Every structure is written in structure tokens, then in C-alpha cells.
């Protein structure tokens, strides 16, 4: 790849893209050693600091690893699904948080993705998956469990269901979506939710998985989605009512201050 010298600020990104393309195409294989910084700088006709920045970009994506010593250097890393899933979950969380995505749309996406795994999960689930889901249900019923721990268990339960599909690519997308969106939804609904109600929905999902009943899993997920949306609507309506009340009180205070010439509160 030739770099565009008119875009000097992007040179390191261009070089990182070129090396990444070589990894994706198979020109560079796992554990292959990259050329030295000096060799890369000469090949791309850039400075060594630019090469270092490009390598930092690749390392941040877990595409390469560096080793010190006589046999050290930069090597192509084997990117695992768990590493990539964490990165995707972080990106998804930021995208949803920073953009105008309604709760209903986020909830719709999250459950639509999970329903996509229901058929495979019903067919391929193992006893280990069932045991994990049952363990998380038992944990969710513990007295004194913190909201943070309940949320973590919630994520672990649904992740086990997606893993039961037995497809690592599908699990990668599904689990990352759950890990991103479930905590965000919990932040809104936790004050109004009934843990017993959620546990009951989880038990229905587990029953469907145990019976290899695809429709049973989907029906239970549908019910959980409906319940989650109803909680959000209740919480958001209460927030809006409180905001309107505060706005009216501020307006009345401002009117009184204007009338009497001083703050009457």
C-alpha cells in the first residue's frame, strides 16, 4: 500500500490499515514476525515514530504483540473471540450512549439478536449450559444480592444461552450486544423491576432450553422483552413528570422573585 503524503496526520493509520489488510488476507500469518521498525520505515518512506504509532494502533486492536530480547520484535497475534467481543461491547456501549437511540429500539435490537440463537440453542445446548443458567437463576434469588451483582448474573445467564447455540461467530455478536445493552437497560429499569418477575422469565427460558423447545425459548424472551419495555416506560414517565414539576416550581419561583424583588423561597 502506498501512503498518501498529503494526509500526514493519517500516515500511521494508513500504515496500520495496510498491515492489518496483510493479516486479513493471509499474507501475514499468526506468529509471523513483522519487519523491524527501520525496515518498515524504509518500506513506507516515513519516520520511525510514525511506524511506532502504527504498531501501537495494531497492538490496541490485539492484532500484534511485541517481545523484547534478541529474538524479539512485533509478531502477528492470534485474535481470540473473547478479546474481540470485549472491544465490540465497549464500542456498542459508547455508540448507544452517545447517540439518539431510544430505549425501545435498543431493547428491540438486543432481544431480536438473542431470539436469533434460540433454534440453535435448543438443538445444541449441553448440560454445562443448562447448569450455568440454573446457577445464575439461583444466584439471582439470593437475599441481599447487590444490584451490580444481579446485573452481572443477568448478563451471565443470557451469555450462556447464546453460547449454547454452539456458533462462536454468532456468540461473538450476540454476547457483545448483551454485554453492552443489558447493563444500560438495567441502569434505567433497576429501581422499578421485580427480581422475582425476572427470575420467573429466566426459569421459563431455561425450561425451553432444557426441553429443546425453540418456541418455548422465544416465547419466554418475548415476555421478558415486553416486561423490560414496560418497566422503562414507567420509569421514564416518572422522570418526565418530576422534570415538569421542577420546571413549574422554578417558573413560579422566578415569577415571585420578579414580583417581590427578592427570592421568596
Backbone as JSON, one array per atom type, in Angstrom:
{
  "sequence": "XXXXXXXXXXXXXXXXXXXXXXXXXXXXXXXXXXXXXXXXXXXXXXXXXXXXXXXXXXXXXXXXXXXXXXXXXXXXXXXXXXXXXXXXXXXXXXXXXXXXXXXXXXXXXXXXXXXXXXXXXXXXXXXXXXXXXXXXXXXXXXXXXXXXXXXXXXXXXXXXXXXXXXXXXXXXXXXXXXXXXXXXXXXXXXXXXXXXXXXXXXXXXXXXXXXXXXXXXXXXXXXXXXXXXXXXXXXXXXXXXXXXXXXXXXXXXXXXXXXXXXXXX",
  "N": [[0.84, -1.21, 0.0], [0.52, 2.2, -0.85], [1.3, 5.16, 0.85], [-0.53, 8.18, 1.48], [0.96, 11.07, 1.23], [-0.03, 13.59, 1.44], [-1.78, 13.52, 3.45], [-0.65, 13.76, 6.1], [-1.19, 13.58, 8.82], [-2.54, 11.26, 9.02], [-0.89, 9.19, 8.41], [0.16, 7.13, 10.07], [-2.17, 5.7, 10.6], [-2.83, 4.85, 8.03], [-0.72, 3.12, 7.48], [-1.06, 1.23, 9.5], [-3.51, 0.21, 8.64], [-2.72, -0.97, 6.25], [-1.0, -3.02, 7.11], [-2.79, -4.47, 8.65], [-4.54, -5.31, 6.63], [-2.86, -7.07, 5.32], [-2.68, -9.05, 7.22], [-5.33, -9.94, 7.37], [-5.7, -10.9, 4.77], [-4.02, -13.04, 4.75], [-1.44, -12.85, 3.99], [0.3, -12.2, 5.96], [0.8, -14.34, 8.6], [-0.46, -15.89, 11.65], [1.75, -15.52, 14.34], [3.84, -14.81, 12.67], [6.73, -12.81, 12.21], [6.91, -9.33, 12.11], [8.53, -6.99, 9.87], [11.39, -5.09, 11.0], [11.29, -1.92, 12.84], [12.91, -0.08, 11.51], [13.07, -1.23, 8.98], [10.39, -1.17, 8.18], [9.96, 1.57, 8.23], [11.6, 2.36, 6.14], [10.4, 0.97, 4.03], [7.89, 2.18, 3.84], [8.6, 4.75, 3.6], [8.65, 6.64, 5.72], [8.97, 8.21, 8.99], [10.5, 6.63, 11.89], [9.09, 7.09, 14.34], [6.48, 7.39, 13.29], [6.0, 4.82, 12.39], [6.07, 3.49, 14.85], [3.76, 4.52, 16.02], [1.84, 3.45, 14.31], [2.16, 0.73, 14.88], [1.37, 0.74, 17.54], [-1.33, 1.23, 17.22], [-2.15, -1.17, 16.01], [-1.51, -2.96, 18.04], [-3.29, -2.12, 20.0], [-5.62, -3.08, 18.95], [-5.28, -5.69, 19.37], [-4.03, -7.12, 17.38], [-1.35, -7.47, 16.97], [1.55, -8.48, 18.87], [4.22, -7.62, 21.05], [7.61, -8.51, 21.66], [10.47, -8.58, 23.72], [14.11, -8.64, 23.61], [16.75, -10.71, 22.13], [15.49, -12.24, 20.21], [13.25, -10.84, 19.8], [10.61, -8.52, 18.85], [7.9, -7.42, 16.72], [5.01, -9.36, 16.47], [2.54, -11.22, 14.67], [-0.52, -11.53, 16.18], [-2.74, -14.0, 17.55], [-5.98, -13.38, 17.34], [-8.45, -13.64, 19.67], [-11.9, -14.67, 20.11], [-13.03, -13.78, 22.52], [-11.44, -11.57, 23.23], [-11.99, -9.83, 21.08], [-14.72, -9.6, 21.41], [-14.99, -8.17, 23.78], [-13.99, -5.69, 22.96], [-15.88, -5.01, 21.01], [-18.18, -4.86, 22.56], [-17.6, -2.66, 24.18], [-17.44, -0.62, 22.25], [-20.07, -0.71, 21.25], [-21.53, 0.04, 23.53], [-20.65, 2.69, 23.84], [-21.59, 3.82, 21.42], [-24.38, 3.59, 21.65], [-24.79, 5.08, 23.96], [-23.93, 7.62, 23.24], [-25.46, 8.45, 21.13], [-28.69, 9.17, 19.61], [-30.56, 6.92, 20.5], [-33.43, 5.26, 21.17], [-34.85, 3.76, 24.14], [-36.64, 1.69, 23.57], [-35.86, 0.94, 20.97], [-33.24, 0.05, 21.37], [-33.74, -2.07, 23.12], [-35.35, -3.65, 21.5], [-33.5, -4.39, 19.49], [-31.61, -5.82, 21.01], [-33.09, -8.06, 22.01], [-34.06, -9.16, 19.64], [-31.71, -10.03, 18.44], [-30.97, -11.98, 20.31], [-33.08, -13.8, 20.11], [-32.5, -14.86, 17.69], [-30.71, -16.86, 18.17], [-32.11, -18.88, 19.32], [-33.14, -21.26, 18.08], [-30.83, -22.74, 17.44], [-29.7, -22.92, 19.98], [-31.61, -24.45, 21.34], [-31.28, -26.82, 20.0], [-28.55, -27.5, 20.34], [-27.69, -27.12, 22.96], [-25.84, -27.92, 25.9], [-25.4, -29.97, 28.86], [-23.77, -28.52, 30.5], [-24.27, -25.84, 29.77], [-26.92, -25.64, 30.61], [-26.57, -26.03, 33.34], [-25.07, -23.77, 34.01], [-26.9, -21.7, 33.47], [-28.91, -22.39, 35.3], [-27.5, -22.09, 37.67], [-27.06, -19.31, 37.68], [-29.68, -18.39, 37.89], [-30.32, -19.3, 40.45], [-28.51, -17.76, 41.87], [-29.53, -15.21, 41.39], [-31.75, -15.23, 42.96], [-30.86, -14.92, 45.51], [-30.95, -13.53, 48.75], [-30.14, -10.16, 49.58], [-28.4, -9.74, 47.49], [-26.47, -7.54, 45.58], [-27.38, -4.78, 43.39], [-25.55, -4.47, 41.32], [-24.33, -6.99, 41.24], [-26.54, -8.54, 40.62], [-27.13, -7.63, 38.07], [-24.79, -8.43, 36.73], [-25.08, -11.19, 36.93], [-27.37, -11.49, 35.45], [-26.45, -10.82, 32.88], [-24.59, -12.93, 32.58], [-26.3, -15.14, 32.55], [-27.79, -14.81, 30.15], [-25.7, -14.77, 28.34], [-24.82, -17.39, 28.54], [-26.95, -18.67, 27.31], [-26.68, -17.77, 24.66], [-24.19, -18.86, 24.07], [-24.86, -21.48, 24.07], [-25.8, -21.92, 21.56], [-23.7, -22.81, 20.08], [-22.12, -21.67, 18.11], [-19.41, -19.87, 17.43], [-19.08, -17.43, 16.05], [-21.65, -16.33, 15.91], [-22.15, -16.19, 18.65], [-20.23, -14.31, 19.35], [-21.24, -11.88, 18.27], [-23.79, -11.79, 19.48], [-23.32, -12.05, 22.3], [-21.68, -9.84, 22.78], [-23.44, -7.79, 22.22], [-25.34, -8.2, 24.22], [-23.73, -7.85, 26.51], [-23.18, -5.19, 26.22], [-25.69, -3.83, 26.03], [-27.43, -4.85, 28.02], [-26.5, -3.98, 30.65], [-26.9, -1.19, 30.3], [-29.68, -1.04, 29.99], [-30.45, -2.06, 32.43], [-29.6, -0.02, 34.12], [-31.58, 1.85, 33.81], [-33.96, 0.53, 34.46], [-33.73, -0.73, 36.95], [-34.7, 0.28, 39.39], [-37.41, -0.1, 39.34], [-37.97, -2.71, 38.73], [-39.05, -6.11, 39.33], [-37.36, -8.53, 40.92], [-38.16, -11.13, 41.27], [-39.96, -11.45, 39.2], [-38.29, -11.27, 36.96], [-36.65, -13.48, 37.43], [-38.55, -15.5, 37.16], [-39.08, -15.28, 34.43], [-36.59, -16.0, 33.44], [-36.48, -18.63, 34.33], [-38.41, -19.75, 32.71], [-37.18, -19.52, 30.23], [-35.01, -21.21, 30.66], [-36.4, -23.63, 31.03], [-37.39, -23.99, 28.44], [-34.99, -24.34, 27.04], [-34.03, -26.63, 28.31], [-35.96, -28.48, 27.55], [-35.51, -28.55, 24.89], [-37.02, -26.85, 23.36], [-37.67, -24.72, 21.02], [-39.68, -22.79, 20.44], [-40.64, -22.35, 22.98], [-38.46, -21.07, 24.22], [-38.31, -18.73, 22.69], [-40.85, -17.6, 23.19], [-40.61, -17.06, 25.94], [-38.53, -15.2, 25.89], [-39.8, -13.17, 24.45], [-41.74, -12.42, 26.32], [-40.09, -11.46, 28.36], [-38.92, -9.29, 27.06], [-41.17, -7.65, 26.66], [-41.87, -7.12, 29.33], [-39.55, -5.76, 30.19], [-39.59, -3.46, 28.58], [-41.98, -2.31, 29.52], [-41.26, -1.63, 32.12], [-39.31, 0.32, 31.61], [-40.84, 2.29, 30.34], [-42.5, 3.07, 32.46], [-40.59, 4.07, 34.34], [-39.35, 6.14, 32.85], [-41.54, 7.79, 32.34], [-42.17, 8.64, 34.9], [-39.84, 10.07, 35.47], [-40.08, 12.12, 33.6], [-42.38, 13.38, 34.54], [-41.48, 14.31, 37.03], [-39.55, 16.1, 36.15], [-41.11, 18.0, 34.82], [-42.58, 18.97, 36.96], [-40.54, 20.16, 38.49], [-39.82, 22.17, 36.71], [-42.12, 23.76, 36.64], [-42.17, 24.61, 39.31], [-39.79, 26.1, 39.37], [-40.45, 28.13, 37.58], [-42.57, 29.36, 38.94], [-41.21, 30.28, 41.16], [-39.46, 32.09, 39.98], [-41.32, 33.95, 39.02], [-42.38, 34.91, 41.41], [-40.14, 36.05, 42.55], [-39.63, 38.09, 40.75], [-41.89, 39.62, 41.21], [-41.79, 40.41, 43.96], [-39.21, 41.24, 44.27], [-37.2, 39.92, 45.55], [-35.78, 36.74, 46.5], [-38.19, 34.46, 47.39], [-38.16, 31.97, 48.45]],
  "CA": [[0.0, 0.0, 0.0], [1.23, 3.46, -0.86], [0.7, 6.13, 1.76], [-0.86, 9.49, 0.92], [1.76, 12.01, 2.0], [-0.79, 14.82, 1.65], [-2.55, 13.32, 4.68], [0.44, 13.39, 7.03], [-1.72, 13.25, 10.15], [-3.14, 9.93, 8.97], [0.07, 8.23, 7.89], [0.24, 5.95, 10.93], [-3.4, 4.94, 10.41], [-2.73, 4.21, 6.72], [0.23, 2.01, 7.59], [-1.73, 0.21, 10.31], [-4.51, -0.42, 7.78], [-2.02, -1.81, 5.27], [-0.53, -4.22, 7.8], [-3.99, -5.23, 9.01], [-5.02, -5.96, 5.4], [-1.96, -8.2, 5.05], [-3.04, -10.11, 8.17], [-6.64, -10.47, 6.97], [-5.56, -11.63, 3.5], [-3.2, -14.22, 4.96], [-0.05, -12.59, 3.6], [0.97, -12.34, 7.25], [0.12, -15.38, 9.36], [-0.29, -15.86, 13.1], [3.12, -15.74, 14.84], [4.85, -14.24, 11.77], [7.41, -11.63, 12.72], [6.88, -8.18, 11.22], [9.84, -6.35, 9.67], [11.78, -4.16, 12.08], [10.84, -0.53, 12.66], [13.74, 0.55, 10.48], [12.68, -1.78, 7.68], [9.06, -0.65, 7.86], [10.11, 3.0, 7.93], [12.16, 2.47, 4.78], [9.43, 0.47, 3.05], [6.79, 3.14, 3.7], [9.2, 6.08, 3.44], [8.18, 7.5, 6.82], [9.86, 8.18, 10.15], [10.28, 5.52, 12.81], [7.97, 7.4, 15.24], [5.22, 7.1, 12.61], [5.85, 3.37, 12.42], [5.72, 3.11, 16.23], [2.35, 4.86, 16.22], [1.06, 2.45, 13.56], [2.22, -0.52, 15.63], [0.54, 0.93, 18.73], [-2.72, 1.06, 16.78], [-2.38, -2.59, 15.8], [-1.47, -3.61, 19.35], [-4.53, -1.76, 20.69], [-6.66, -3.94, 18.37], [-4.85, -7.07, 19.68], [-3.61, -7.78, 16.14], [0.06, -7.82, 17.1], [2.13, -8.47, 20.21], [5.64, -7.31, 20.99], [8.5, -9.26, 22.54], [11.8, -8.0, 23.87], [15.22, -9.59, 23.58], [17.45, -10.96, 20.87], [14.54, -12.81, 19.25], [12.03, -10.07, 19.96], [10.06, -7.78, 17.72], [6.43, -7.41, 16.65], [4.53, -10.61, 15.88], [1.1, -11.29, 14.44], [-1.18, -12.16, 17.32], [-3.99, -14.71, 17.28], [-7.07, -12.63, 17.97], [-9.49, -14.53, 20.18], [-13.26, -14.12, 20.1], [-13.29, -13.09, 23.78], [-10.8, -10.25, 23.15], [-12.74, -9.01, 20.13], [-16.05, -9.38, 21.98], [-14.88, -7.07, 24.76], [-13.84, -4.45, 22.21], [-17.16, -4.7, 20.37], [-19.12, -4.46, 23.61], [-17.25, -1.29, 24.57], [-17.84, 0.26, 21.15], [-21.53, -0.67, 21.21], [-21.97, 0.84, 24.68], [-20.39, 4.1, 23.53], [-22.46, 4.25, 20.33], [-25.74, 3.75, 22.16], [-24.8, 6.15, 24.96], [-23.62, 8.93, 22.65], [-26.36, 8.76, 20.02], [-30.11, 9.24, 19.95], [-31.18, 5.61, 20.36], [-34.45, 5.13, 22.21], [-34.8, 2.52, 24.92], [-37.39, 0.65, 22.86], [-35.08, 0.46, 19.83], [-32.12, -0.73, 21.91], [-34.31, -3.3, 23.66], [-35.78, -4.42, 20.34], [-32.31, -4.96, 18.86], [-30.99, -6.79, 21.91], [-33.87, -9.3, 22.07], [-34.11, -9.73, 18.29], [-30.47, -10.77, 18.26], [-30.96, -13.18, 21.14], [-34.03, -14.76, 19.56], [-31.86, -15.5, 16.53], [-29.93, -18.02, 18.62], [-32.98, -19.81, 20.04], [-33.23, -22.57, 17.42], [-29.56, -23.45, 17.61], [-29.51, -23.2, 21.4], [-32.49, -25.57, 21.67], [-30.74, -28.03, 19.39], [-27.16, -27.81, 20.68], [-27.32, -26.85, 24.35], [-25.27, -29.03, 26.65], [-25.72, -29.94, 30.29], [-22.98, -27.43, 31.1], [-25.01, -24.59, 29.55], [-28.09, -25.67, 31.5], [-26.09, -25.86, 34.72], [-24.69, -22.36, 34.17], [-28.13, -20.91, 33.54], [-29.57, -22.7, 36.59], [-26.68, -21.47, 38.73], [-27.31, -17.86, 37.7], [-31.03, -18.19, 38.41], [-30.23, -19.46, 41.9], [-27.8, -16.59, 42.38], [-30.41, -14.04, 41.31], [-32.75, -15.33, 44.02], [-30.23, -14.77, 46.82], [-31.27, -12.31, 49.51], [-29.01, -9.27, 49.81], [-27.55, -9.61, 46.31], [-26.44, -6.14, 45.15], [-27.88, -4.53, 42.04], [-24.45, -4.72, 40.39], [-24.17, -8.44, 41.13], [-27.72, -9.06, 39.92], [-26.94, -7.29, 36.65], [-23.73, -9.3, 36.21], [-25.66, -12.52, 36.8], [-28.31, -11.37, 34.32], [-25.62, -10.91, 31.67], [-24.02, -14.28, 32.51], [-27.38, -16.05, 32.18], [-28.1, -14.68, 28.72], [-24.5, -15.17, 27.6], [-24.83, -18.86, 28.49], [-27.92, -19.07, 26.3], [-26.09, -17.53, 23.33], [-23.11, -19.82, 23.88], [-25.48, -22.79, 23.82], [-26.02, -22.05, 20.12], [-22.57, -23.56, 19.55], [-21.56, -20.99, 16.94], [-18.61, -18.8, 18.02], [-19.3, -16.15, 15.37], [-22.94, -15.84, 16.4], [-21.97, -15.84, 20.07], [-19.45, -13.08, 19.37], [-22.13, -10.73, 18.07], [-24.87, -11.8, 20.46], [-22.84, -11.79, 23.66], [-21.19, -8.46, 22.88], [-24.63, -6.93, 22.29], [-25.92, -8.36, 25.57], [-22.81, -7.23, 27.47], [-23.26, -3.73, 26.06], [-27.03, -3.25, 26.21], [-28.1, -5.26, 29.25], [-26.2, -3.05, 31.75], [-27.53, 0.1, 30.04], [-31.1, -1.17, 30.27], [-30.59, -2.24, 33.88], [-29.42, 1.28, 34.76], [-32.85, 2.57, 33.73], [-35.11, -0.21, 35.0], [-33.49, -1.48, 38.2], [-35.48, 0.81, 40.52], [-38.82, -0.49, 39.23], [-38.12, -4.12, 38.38], [-39.25, -7.15, 40.33], [-36.39, -9.61, 40.66], [-38.91, -12.38, 41.18], [-40.54, -11.5, 37.86], [-37.2, -11.58, 36.03], [-36.25, -14.87, 37.68], [-39.59, -16.34, 36.56], [-38.85, -15.28, 32.97], [-35.38, -16.78, 33.2], [-36.81, -20.04, 34.52], [-39.15, -20.18, 31.51], [-36.17, -19.68, 29.18], [-34.27, -22.44, 30.99], [-37.29, -24.77, 30.75], [-37.4, -24.18, 27.0], [-33.7, -24.89, 26.64], [-33.94, -27.99, 28.85], [-36.87, -29.32, 26.76], [-35.15, -28.34, 23.48], [-38.23, -26.23, 22.82], [-37.33, -23.42, 20.41], [-40.79, -21.85, 20.61], [-40.71, -22.01, 24.39], [-37.42, -20.07, 24.49], [-38.7, -17.46, 22.05], [-41.99, -17.06, 23.93], [-40.11, -16.52, 27.2], [-37.78, -13.99, 25.56], [-40.8, -12.16, 24.11], [-42.34, -11.95, 27.58], [-39.09, -10.67, 29.07], [-38.79, -8.01, 26.35], [-42.37, -6.85, 26.97], [-41.74, -6.67, 30.72], [-38.46, -4.78, 30.26], [-40.08, -2.2, 27.98], [-42.99, -1.71, 30.39], [-40.52, -1.01, 33.22], [-38.67, 1.54, 31.12], [-41.88, 3.29, 30.11], [-42.91, 3.55, 33.77], [-39.52, 4.88, 34.93], [-39.14, 7.35, 32.06], [-42.71, 8.65, 32.54], [-42.0, 9.26, 36.22], [-38.78, 11.07, 35.35], [-40.62, 13.26, 32.87], [-43.32, 14.08, 35.44], [-40.69, 15.05, 38.02], [-38.9, 17.21, 35.47], [-42.13, 19.02, 34.58], [-42.91, 19.57, 38.25], [-39.44, 21.07, 38.85], [-39.87, 23.32, 35.81], [-43.22, 24.61, 37.11], [-41.74, 25.23, 40.56], [-38.8, 27.15, 39.06], [-41.16, 29.26, 36.95], [-43.32, 30.05, 39.99], [-40.22, 30.97, 41.99], [-38.98, 33.25, 39.22], [-42.4, 34.94, 38.99], [-42.48, 35.52, 42.73], [-38.95, 36.89, 42.75], [-39.83, 39.29, 39.94], [-42.96, 40.42, 41.81], [-41.42, 40.97, 45.25], [-37.88, 41.83, 44.19], [-36.21, 39.08, 46.25], [-36.07, 35.3, 46.46], [-39.16, 34.19, 48.45], [-38.08, 30.58, 48.95]],
  "C": [[0.87, 1.25, 0.0], [0.51, 4.42, 0.08], [0.47, 7.44, 1.04], [-0.16, 10.54, 1.74], [1.04, 13.35, 2.21], [-1.65, 14.72, 2.9], [-1.58, 12.88, 5.77], [-0.08, 12.97, 8.39], [-2.26, 11.83, 10.21], [-2.15, 8.86, 8.53], [0.14, 6.97, 8.75], [-1.0, 5.08, 10.77], [-3.36, 4.2, 9.08], [-1.83, 2.99, 6.78], [-0.39, 0.88, 8.41], [-2.77, -0.53, 9.48], [-3.86, -1.37, 6.79], [-1.55, -3.11, 5.91], [-1.71, -5.1, 8.2], [-4.54, -5.97, 7.8], [-4.16, -7.17, 5.06], [-2.27, -9.37, 5.98], [-4.35, -10.77, 7.75], [-6.53, -11.32, 5.71], [-4.75, -12.91, 3.65], [-1.77, -14.04, 4.52], [0.85, -12.63, 4.83], [0.16, -13.3, 8.1], [0.36, -15.21, 10.85], [1.13, -16.3, 13.45], [4.21, -15.3, 13.86], [5.45, -13.0, 12.41], [7.35, -10.52, 11.68], [8.3, -7.68, 10.98], [10.14, -5.4, 10.82], [11.24, -2.77, 11.81], [11.61, 0.15, 11.55], [13.33, 0.07, 9.1], [11.31, -1.26, 7.25], [9.13, 0.83, 7.49], [10.65, 3.2, 6.52], [11.14, 2.05, 3.74], [8.32, 1.48, 2.8], [7.27, 4.58, 3.55], [8.63, 7.07, 4.46], [9.18, 7.4, 7.96], [9.54, 6.99, 11.05], [9.19, 5.83, 13.86], [6.6, 7.14, 14.61], [4.94, 5.61, 12.6], [5.45, 2.91, 13.82], [4.25, 3.39, 16.51], [1.45, 3.86, 15.5], [1.03, 1.13, 14.33], [1.39, -0.43, 16.91], [-0.94, 0.74, 18.38], [-3.07, -0.42, 16.62], [-2.4, -3.35, 17.13], [-2.76, -3.33, 20.13], [-5.71, -2.6, 20.19], [-6.35, -5.42, 18.6], [-4.42, -7.83, 18.44], [-2.14, -8.16, 16.17], [0.45, -7.82, 18.57], [3.61, -8.19, 20.05], [6.4, -8.12, 22.02], [9.86, -8.58, 22.56], [12.86, -9.08, 23.77], [15.76, -9.81, 22.2], [16.5, -11.49, 19.8], [13.2, -12.09, 19.32], [11.59, -9.38, 18.69], [8.54, -7.75, 17.82], [5.97, -8.63, 15.89], [3.02, -10.54, 15.69], [0.47, -12.1, 15.57], [-2.4, -12.93, 16.85], [-5.09, -14.01, 18.05], [-8.16, -13.6, 18.38], [-10.85, -13.86, 20.17], [-13.55, -13.34, 21.37], [-12.68, -11.69, 23.77], [-11.6, -9.32, 22.25], [-14.12, -8.66, 20.67], [-16.03, -8.22, 22.97], [-14.77, -5.73, 24.05], [-15.17, -4.03, 21.57], [-18.19, -4.24, 21.4], [-18.87, -3.02, 24.04], [-17.7, -0.3, 23.52], [-19.36, 0.41, 21.09], [-22.1, 0.18, 22.35], [-21.8, 2.33, 24.39], [-21.34, 4.62, 22.45], [-23.88, 4.5, 20.84], [-25.83, 4.92, 23.14], [-24.68, 7.52, 24.33], [-24.58, 9.35, 21.54], [-27.81, 8.64, 20.46], [-30.78, 7.91, 19.63], [-32.17, 5.44, 21.5], [-34.3, 3.8, 22.94], [-35.49, 1.39, 24.16], [-36.58, 0.08, 21.7], [-33.9, -0.39, 20.3], [-32.61, -2.08, 22.42], [-34.75, -4.22, 22.52], [-34.6, -5.11, 19.67], [-31.72, -6.07, 19.71], [-31.75, -8.11, 21.94], [-34.02, -9.95, 20.7], [-32.86, -10.56, 18.02], [-30.47, -12.06, 19.07], [-31.93, -14.24, 20.62], [-33.44, -15.52, 18.38], [-31.09, -16.76, 16.91], [-30.8, -19.12, 19.19], [-33.02, -21.2, 19.41], [-31.98, -23.39, 17.63], [-29.33, -23.82, 19.07], [-30.37, -24.39, 21.83], [-31.92, -26.88, 21.16], [-29.41, -28.46, 20.01], [-26.81, -27.64, 22.15], [-26.8, -28.12, 25.02], [-25.7, -28.94, 28.11], [-24.97, -28.81, 30.99], [-23.69, -26.09, 30.95], [-26.21, -24.53, 30.49], [-27.68, -25.44, 32.95], [-25.7, -24.41, 34.99], [-25.92, -21.49, 34.32], [-28.85, -21.13, 34.86], [-28.81, -22.06, 37.75], [-26.96, -19.98, 38.83], [-28.7, -17.55, 38.21], [-31.02, -18.3, 39.93], [-29.54, -18.25, 42.53], [-28.7, -15.36, 42.42], [-31.47, -14.06, 42.4], [-32.18, -15.15, 45.41], [-30.64, -13.45, 47.48], [-30.01, -11.48, 49.7], [-28.07, -9.13, 48.63], [-27.61, -8.16, 45.81], [-26.98, -6.01, 43.74], [-26.81, -4.82, 41.0], [-24.26, -6.21, 40.16], [-25.34, -9.07, 40.39], [-27.58, -8.82, 38.42], [-25.89, -8.2, 36.02], [-24.25, -10.72, 36.0], [-26.64, -12.57, 35.64], [-27.55, -11.54, 33.0], [-25.08, -12.33, 31.49], [-25.07, -15.3, 32.08], [-27.63, -16.01, 30.68], [-26.9, -15.03, 27.85], [-24.44, -16.68, 27.48], [-25.81, -19.36, 27.44], [-27.35, -18.88, 24.9], [-24.96, -18.51, 23.05], [-23.65, -21.21, 23.59], [-25.75, -23.0, 22.34], [-24.86, -22.77, 19.44], [-21.96, -22.97, 18.3], [-20.75, -19.8, 17.45], [-18.8, -17.44, 17.35], [-20.6, -15.52, 15.83], [-22.83, -15.4, 17.85], [-21.22, -14.53, 20.21], [-20.36, -11.85, 19.25], [-23.21, -10.66, 19.14], [-24.39, -11.41, 21.85], [-22.34, -10.37, 23.81], [-22.36, -7.49, 22.96], [-25.26, -6.99, 23.67], [-25.05, -7.66, 26.61], [-22.85, -5.72, 27.4], [-24.61, -3.2, 26.5], [-27.71, -3.64, 27.52], [-27.78, -4.33, 30.42], [-26.86, -1.68, 31.55], [-29.02, 0.05, 30.37], [-31.35, -1.34, 31.77], [-30.46, -0.92, 34.63], [-30.73, 2.07, 34.79], [-33.95, 1.86, 34.52], [-34.94, -0.76, 36.4], [-34.34, -0.99, 39.38], [-36.93, 0.32, 40.5], [-39.01, -1.99, 39.04], [-38.42, -4.98, 39.6], [-38.27, -8.26, 40.0], [-37.11, -10.94, 40.5], [-39.51, -12.56, 39.79], [-39.47, -11.87, 36.83], [-36.75, -13.03, 36.19], [-37.27, -15.83, 37.05], [-39.41, -16.42, 35.05], [-37.62, -16.12, 32.63], [-35.65, -18.28, 33.36], [-37.57, -20.59, 33.32], [-38.19, -20.39, 30.34], [-35.39, -20.97, 29.4], [-35.12, -23.68, 30.7], [-37.32, -25.06, 29.25], [-36.11, -24.8, 26.49], [-33.58, -26.35, 27.1], [-34.78, -28.96, 28.0], [-36.56, -29.28, 25.27], [-36.35, -27.77, 22.71], [-37.92, -24.83, 22.31], [-38.44, -22.4, 20.67], [-40.94, -21.43, 22.07], [-39.68, -20.95, 24.77], [-37.83, -18.72, 23.93], [-39.86, -16.81, 22.79], [-41.55, -16.42, 25.24], [-39.31, -15.24, 26.97], [-38.73, -12.85, 25.18], [-41.4, -11.55, 25.38], [-41.37, -11.08, 28.36], [-38.89, -9.32, 28.4], [-39.96, -7.1, 26.67], [-42.28, -6.28, 28.38], [-40.68, -5.58, 30.85], [-38.89, -3.43, 29.7], [-41.09, -1.52, 28.89], [-42.33, -1.04, 31.6], [-39.93, 0.32, 32.78], [-39.7, 2.64, 30.91], [-42.35, 3.9, 31.43], [-41.86, 4.5, 34.36], [-39.35, 6.19, 34.18], [-40.31, 8.32, 32.19], [-42.62, 9.36, 33.88], [-40.92, 10.33, 36.19], [-39.3, 12.33, 34.65], [-41.57, 14.07, 33.74], [-42.56, 14.89, 36.48], [-40.01, 16.27, 37.38], [-39.88, 18.35, 35.21], [-42.49, 19.74, 35.88], [-41.82, 20.56, 38.67], [-39.46, 22.32, 37.98], [-40.96, 24.3, 36.24], [-42.81, 25.33, 38.39], [-40.72, 26.33, 40.32], [-39.48, 28.37, 38.46], [-41.93, 30.06, 38.0], [-42.37, 30.85, 40.88], [-39.71, 32.23, 41.28], [-40.04, 34.34, 39.17], [-42.5, 35.67, 40.33], [-41.3, 36.44, 43.0], [-39.09, 38.19, 41.98], [-40.88, 40.21, 40.58], [-42.5, 41.12, 43.08], [-40.0, 41.54, 45.28], [-36.83, 41.06, 44.97], [-36.68, 37.64, 46.21], [-36.97, 34.96, 47.65], [-39.07, 32.78, 48.99], [-37.34, 30.53, 50.27]]
}
